[in-house]
Amino acid sequence: MTPLALGAAVAGAAFTAVWVASLRPRDVSLVDRFWGPGFALLAWVYVVACAATGPRAIAVATLASLWGLRLGWHLHLRNRGHGEDRRYAAMRARSPHTFAWTSLVTVFGLQAALQWVVAWPLWASAAQAAPWGALDAIAIAVWAVGFVFETVGDAQLAAFRRDPANRGRIMDRGLWAWTRHPNYFGDACVWWAFGVFGVAAGGPLWTLVGPVVMTILLAGVSGVPMLEAGMRDRPGWAEYAERTSAFVPLPPRRARPPRVT
């Protein structure tokens, strides 16, 4: 079995195990908590399968573990005690008698496939061993920017939500004044960093499909659009959206003056 095929098998087996764990508590949200740690698992699977001992392979697997385990722990703390995420609860309500089985394919199977594709740069970083160069320095810098944006953005939002005075208000402070989704932007940066690492290692350019897919998901599919769909009716949202970049951090725009009629 090739390392890539082994990665696909491991991803499938891991997400199936999470599916089994979700059945008794009837909580498909467990899949979100495993998303980050699943990448850490794949990173080390590729290191072992490729017998990679070079500094880049170990560094990339370590950075993937740091990113993935932090994300998994953050989602665990955020979601514990809140039951199943409303997205999955709505899916369950539409087919209550068959959802347990259909979720194996439509949720867990789909995420296993996506994770395998997105993780292609992790395989490339382990499978190839070109000398360290300027691209590696760029990748480290991009990873650091992404990790800071994601970690700090999550921490700022968590602190904002803990304050009862902010109930019903829009978070527009700190990094959230520069982008409506600093955590998603940071996530995309992290995966572009892994993509650059893979290319620097000598991996094929098609492995960049991984960060492309992740960016599309975050900015155009399951990230920004899905989250903002439930926020448009909240007081102050329209003004916040008008002055704040949706994804890439930019200085806040000035509010438009009211029209004179």
N, C-alpha and C positions, 0 to 999 in steps of 0.2 A: 504494500500500500504506500503510495506517495505521501509526502508530508501534507500536501493540500487535501488529498482525499481523507487522510487521517483527521485533519482539522474539521472537515465536514462531518465525519462520523462522530467526533467528540462533541461538536456543537449540537448535533441532532440528539445524541444520548443525554447531554446535559439539560437541554430544554425539555426533553421528555420527562426527566426526573423532576424538574420543577413543576411540570404539568401534574404529575402524580401528587406532588406535595400540595398543589392548589386545590385538589378535589375535596378533601375533607373540610377545610375551612371555607370552601366556595369563594376563593379569593384569587382571581386570575392576576391581580396586581403584583403577585410575587414575581411575575415575569419581568417587571420593570426593575425590581431590586437586583435581579440577576444579570441584567443587561451589562452593566459595567464590569462586575467580576467575571462574567463570561469571556470578555476580551482578555483579561489577565490570564485566564486558564488557557486560551488559545495561544497567547504569546509564548508561554512556557512549553506548551505542546510542540510548537514549531521549533523552539530552541533544542528540545530533546530529540525530536524527529530528524532534524537537520544536523544533529551533532555539532551545533554551533557553539564555539567557545570564544569567539572574537569579542572585543569590547563593545562594538556597535550592537550586536545581537543581544548581549546581556543588558546593555544600557536601555535598548528599546523595550525589552521585556519588563525591565524594572520600572520604566516610565509608564508603560501600559498598566502595570499592576498598581502603581501609585494613583493613576487617574481612575482606573476602574473600581478599585476598592473604596476610594473616597466617595465616588458617585453612588456605589451600592449602599454604603453606610449612611450617606446623606438621605437617600430615598427611604431607607428603612426607618430612620428617625422621623422623617416627615410624614410617612404614611401609617406608622404603627398606631393602632387604636382607632383608625378612621374607616375600617372596612374596605370593601372592594371599590376601586376607582370608578367614578360615575360613567366613564366611557365603557368599561367592561360590564358594569351593572346594566347599562342600557342594552348592550348586546345580549346579555343573559335574559333580560326581560322579553326580548323579541322571540327567543326560542328557548324557553326555560327547560324543556324536557330533553333537548338535544345539545344544549350549549356545552356541557361538559366534554362531549366528544368532538363537536365541531371546533371548539377552542384549541384542541390539539393541533389542528391544521391551520386555522385562520389566525391564531395568535401565536402559539408556541412554535409551530412549524415555520411560519412566515418569519418570525424573529430569528430563529436559528439560521435560516437561509440568508437573511440580511446580515447577520453578524459574521457569517463565514465570508461573505463578499467584502464587507467593510474592512475585515481584518486581513485582506490580502497583503497590505504593506507590512504587516507583522511577519508574515511568511517570507516576503522578499528580504526583509532585514536579517532574517536568520539563514536563508538559503544562499545568500551571496555574501562575499566578504571583501569588497573593494576597499582600498586604503581610506582612512579618514581624510576628509577634505572640507572645502568651504561649504558645501551643501549640508554637511553635518552640523556645522556651526549655525547655519540658518535654521535648520530643523530644531535645534535645541532652543534657539531664541523664540521661534514661533510656538513651540510647545509651552515654554515658560509663560508667554503672553496669554495663551489659551487657558492654561491651568489657573493662572491668577484671576482672569476674568470669570471663569466658571466658579472657582472656589469663593472668591470675594463676593461675587454676585449672589450666590446661594446664601452666604452668611448674612449679607445685608438684607435680603428678603426675609429670611427666617427671623432676624431681629425685629424687623418691621412688623411682621405678623404677630409676634409675641406681645406687642404693645396693644392693649385693648382700645386705646384711643385711636388706633389706625383702622379699626374695623370698618369695612366698606369703602376705605380710601384706596387710591391708586398709589403704588410705590413709584416715586419719581425722584428718588434721592441717590446719591453716590453714583455708581456705575449705571444705575437705572435712569439717570438723567441724560446719559449719552446714547443709550440704546435700550429699547424696550425689552431686549432679551440678552443681557450680557452672558448668561449661562449658556445659551445656545450658541452665541458667537464664539465663546471660549471653547465649547465642544468642537465646533468646526475647525478652529485653529489647531487643536490637539491632533485631529485626524489628518489635517494637511501636513502637520509636522511629521507624523508617521509616514505619510506618503513620500515626503522628501527624503526621509531616512531610507526608505525602500529603494528609491531611485539612486541615492548616494551609494548604497550597497552594491548597485549593479543590477537591480531587479528590473523586470520589464515595465514599460510605461503603462501597460494595461492594468497594473495593480493600482494606479491612481483612480480607477473606477471606485475604489473604496471610499476615499474622501469625497469624491463627487457625489456618490449616493448619500453619504451622511449629510452633506451640505444641503442637498435637495430635500431630504427628509426634514431637516431642522428648519430650513427657511421657507419651504414651500408646501409641505405635506402634513406631517404629524406634529410638527413643532409650532412655529409661529401661527399659522392659520387656525389650527385646531384650538390652541389656547386662547387666541384673541376672539374667536367666535363667541365665547362665553363671557367676554368682558366688555363688549361694545355698548351694552346698556347701563354700565355702571357710571355713576356721576363722576365727571371729570375726565372720562376716558377720551372723548373726542379731542379735548384740548391737549391732553398728554400725547396722543398719537400724532397730532398736528406738529408739535414742536420737537418730537423725539424720533430719531432714526429707528426703523423697525429691527435692523439686524446689525449692520456694521456701525461701530461707535462713531458718532459725529457730534460736534458742538451743538447744543440745543438751539433750535431755530426760534426766532422771535415770533411771538403771537401776531397774527394778522390784525390790523386795526379794524374795528367794526365798520361796516359800510354805512355811509351817510345817505339816507333816502329823502 
